[in-house]
């Protein structure tokens, strides 16, 4: 399937939001996720299905000063 991930069209085989995070080799503890402009609570990522055409933002927080 094709999704928009952080503003870029990409192909993915992931079925859930958590699968996508793992597919992209990202640390879920440092991310917030938004699917179709809705912030998704991390404890529900494994239950949130993604589908062709979804707009997904995976944002990480970076500390510093």
C-alpha positions as CSV (number, residue, x, y, z in Angstrom):
1,X,0.0,0.0,0.0
2,X,1.0,3.6,-0.4
3,X,0.8,6.1,2.5
4,X,1.9,9.7,3.1
5,X,4.6,9.4,5.8
6,X,5.9,12.7,7.2
7,X,5.0,14.4,3.9
8,X,6.5,11.8,1.6
9,X,4.7,9.1,-0.4
10,X,6.1,5.7,0.7
11,X,5.2,2.0,0.3
12,X,4.5,0.0,3.4
13,X,3.4,-3.6,4.2
14,X,2.4,-2.6,7.8
15,X,-1.1,-3.4,9.0
16,X,-1.1,-1.3,12.2
17,X,0.6,1.9,13.3
18,X,2.9,0.0,15.6
19,X,3.9,-2.3,12.7
20,X,4.8,0.8,10.8
21,X,7.0,2.2,13.6
22,X,8.8,-1.2,13.8
23,X,9.1,-1.4,10.0
24,X,10.8,2.0,10.0
25,X,13.1,0.9,12.9
26,X,12.0,3.8,15.1
27,X,11.9,3.9,18.9
28,X,8.2,4.1,19.9
29,X,9.2,5.6,23.3
30,X,10.5,8.8,21.6
31,X,7.6,9.3,19.2
32,X,4.2,10.8,18.9
33,X,1.9,9.7,16.1
34,X,-0.8,11.4,14.0
35,X,-3.0,9.5,11.6
36,X,-5.1,11.6,9.2
37,X,-4.5,14.7,11.4
38,X,-5.6,13.0,14.6
39,X,-3.1,12.4,17.4
40,X,-3.1,8.7,18.4
41,X,-2.4,7.6,22.0
42,X,0.7,5.3,22.1
43,X,-1.1,2.6,24.0
44,X,-3.5,2.1,21.1
45,X,-0.9,2.0,18.2
46,X,-1.1,-1.8,18.0
47,X,-4.9,-1.5,17.5
48,X,-4.9,1.3,14.9
49,X,-5.1,-0.1,11.4
50,X,-3.5,1.9,8.6
51,X,-4.8,1.8,5.0
52,X,-3.8,2.9,1.5
53,X,-3.7,6.7,1.3
54,X,-3.5,7.4,5.0
55,X,-1.6,10.5,6.1
56,X,0.7,9.6,8.9
57,X,3.1,11.8,10.9
58,X,5.7,10.2,13.2
59,X,7.4,12.9,15.2
60,X,10.2,12.6,17.7
61,X,11.2,14.9,20.4
62,X,14.8,16.0,20.6
63,X,16.2,17.5,23.8
64,X,18.7,20.3,23.8
65,X,19.2,23.8,24.7
